[in-house]
Amino acid sequence: MKKAKVRSESGMTLLEVVIAMLILSMSLLMLLNMAMVALDANEWSRNATMSTQLVQEKLEQLRTASTPLPGQDTVAEYVRTWTVDSVASHLRHVNITVTWVDMQNQIQMDSLSSLIKTDAS
């Protein structure tokens, strides 16, 4: 009586390798998508922070000016516009707007409206 030899087959079939590569590829694509979303969020955050700083800077400049005047200027890729309206004696309404173009070529805006007390009547 002959004994049948049992072959030890260690390893993976071609189908298992293809499925594993498919799962790995899908995982890498999802990670790449997450990285792109993170880059967009970083860009948006940088622009929002910069525009807020520019608005606050202009508000402080207008608060310290003896007679604040309306105007417009450009700082890097940001366009800053402000209006000054007389509300009452020594009281001015200031509206400051900062605009910029984002990565998708859409115009974005940040604005602030405030009342300031001035020395001028």
C-alpha positions in Angstrom: 0.0 0.0 0.0 1.4 3.3 -1.0 0.9 6.4 1.0 -0.2 9.4 -0.8 2.1 12.3 -0.4 0.4 15.5 0.7 2.0 18.5 -0.9 2.4 21.5 1.3 1.3 24.4 -0.8 2.3 27.6 0.9 1.7 30.8 -1.0 -1.1 32.7 -2.7 -3.0 32.2 -5.8 -3.0 34.7 -8.6 -6.6 35.7 -7.7 -5.6 36.5 -4.1 -2.7 38.6 -5.3 -5.0 40.6 -7.7 -7.6 41.2 -5.0 -4.9 42.3 -2.5 -3.5 44.7 -5.1 -7.0 46.1 -5.9 -7.6 46.7 -2.2 -4.2 48.4 -1.8 -4.8 50.6 -4.9 -8.2 51.7 -3.7 -6.8 52.6 -0.2 -4.0 54.6 -1.8 -6.5 56.5 -4.0 -8.6 57.4 -0.9 -5.5 58.6 0.9 -4.5 60.8 -2.1 -8.0 62.2 -2.1 -7.7 63.0 1.6 -4.4 64.7 1.0 -5.9 66.9 -1.8 -8.8 67.9 0.5 -6.3 68.8 3.3 -4.3 71.0 0.8 -7.5 72.8 -0.2 -8.5 73.3 3.4 -5.0 74.7 4.2 -5.2 77.2 1.3 -8.7 78.3 2.4 -7.5 78.7 6.0 -4.4 80.7 4.9 -6.6 83.1 2.9 -9.2 83.5 5.6 -6.6 84.2 8.2 -4.7 86.7 6.0 -7.9 88.5 5.0 -9.1 88.8 8.6 -5.7 90.2 9.6 -5.9 92.8 6.8 -9.4 93.8 7.8 -8.3 94.2 11.5 -5.2 96.1 10.5 -7.2 98.6 8.4 -9.8 99.0 11.2 -7.0 100.0 13.6 -5.6 102.4 11.1 -8.9 104.1 10.6 -9.5 104.2 14.4 -6.3 106.1 15.0 -6.7 108.5 12.0 -7.9 111.9 13.0 -10.2 112.0 9.9 -10.7 108.6 8.4 -11.3 108.6 4.6 -12.6 105.9 2.3 -10.2 104.2 -0.1 -8.8 101.0 -1.6 -5.4 99.3 -1.7 -3.8 96.0 -2.7 -1.7 93.8 -0.4 -0.2 90.9 -2.3 -3.2 89.2 -4.0 -5.8 90.8 -1.7 -7.8 93.9 -2.6 -8.9 95.9 0.4 -11.7 98.4 0.1 -13.2 100.6 2.9 -15.9 103.1 3.2 -16.4 105.7 5.9 -19.8 107.3 6.5 -20.7 109.9 9.1 -23.4 108.7 11.4 -23.3 111.5 14.0 -20.9 114.0 15.4 -17.7 112.2 16.2 -19.1 108.9 15.0 -18.3 107.1 11.8 -19.6 103.9 10.2 -16.7 102.0 8.6 -17.2 99.1 6.2 -14.0 97.2 5.2 -14.0 94.4 2.6 -11.1 92.2 1.5 -11.5 90.2 -1.7 -9.2 87.6 -3.3 -9.3 84.9 -6.0 -9.1 81.3 -4.7 -7.6 78.2 -6.3 -10.8 77.5 -8.2 -10.7 81.0 -9.7 -13.7 82.1 -7.6 -13.8 85.5 -5.9 -13.9 85.2 -2.1 -14.7 88.0 0.3 -14.2 88.9 4.0 -15.9 92.0 5.4 -16.3 93.9 8.6 -18.6 96.7 9.6 -18.0 98.8 12.7 -18.6 102.2 14.3 -15.6 104.3 15.4 -15.3 107.5 17.4 -13.3 110.2 15.8 -12.0 113.6 16.9 -13.4 115.3 13.8 -17.0 116.5 13.8 
